[in-house]
Amino acid sequence: MPSPVLRFAPSPNGRLHLGHAYSALLNAAFAAEMRGRLLLRLEDIDPLRCRPDLAAAVIDDLSWLGLSFEAPVRRQSEHMADYRAVLDGLRERGLAYPCFCSRRAVAAAASGSDPDGAPLYPGTCRGRPDAGALIAAGHPHAWRLDGEAARAQARDGLAVTVFAAPGATSVRPAAPARWGDAVIARKDVPTSYHLAVVWDDAVQGVSHVVRGRDLDAATDLHVLLQALLGLPGPAYHHHALIRDPAGEKLSKSLGSVALAALRREGVTAPEVWRRLGFRPGPGGAPILIR
Ligand code: GLU
């Protein structure tokens, strides 16, 4: 049996906060419990928001927290040619189409919301006869998955393997239709979060994905993409989100819970572990206090 492979995959578009620390510690705790490998991936596809100094700060915060990851760190910005090739493959199979709509146009024409609460795309650009001409004329465009065609090719029976704790695996049906025609490549880069995360988890041999509950619904789209691309599906654990004292989901805008701010205030890494419900195990890896 190959060793389990886990990964922590932050986006370096801000400083890490306590929510990230929880996710990283849980990945490390599960990896230790499963005697698995632990990888770090920087999801830096956004050329404007992801900056090299923030990427360096993420790595520094993780090492301050006392976590170590197998080298090398994978940076998504270095793999754009691969994502483009994957996208081209989906286009050639008639599973993706260019979308020229602005955010505002999508919001105005939307027929409901996707699981993230964003406007559900009504398919305005699907089958547009002038698409080739618009591209040739240099009009900016994203690429969307043709959801119906994709589901027809992937066939029924899509399922997500989930695990509540190491070894406690079960299966739930996936419902990717609620994402409609999701963006698989943004206007500025030849991928979106969804395409890159699915590709990278496969390339890195990730067997167990541990991430926040805010990405639970996205997994339905991820298993559809895995089925289309013939990629293995990891098992997923979506953990509860750490809330701030007012019960709100943490966001990077809340500077008070950034690890950098805690460090400045003199909070130590062991205190952060304790606050988040972890203690050091025999080899120094975190153990979740259940
Ligand atoms: N990069 C994503 C984030 O920082 C996490 C992606 C994932 O774990 O699948 O929210």
Boltz pocket constraint, residues with backbone or C-beta under 6 A from the ligand:
constraints:
  - pocket:
      binder: B
      contacts: [[A, 7], [A, 9], [A, 10], [A, 11], [A, 43], [A, 197], [A, 210], [A, 211], [A, 212], [A, 215]]
      max_distance: 6.0
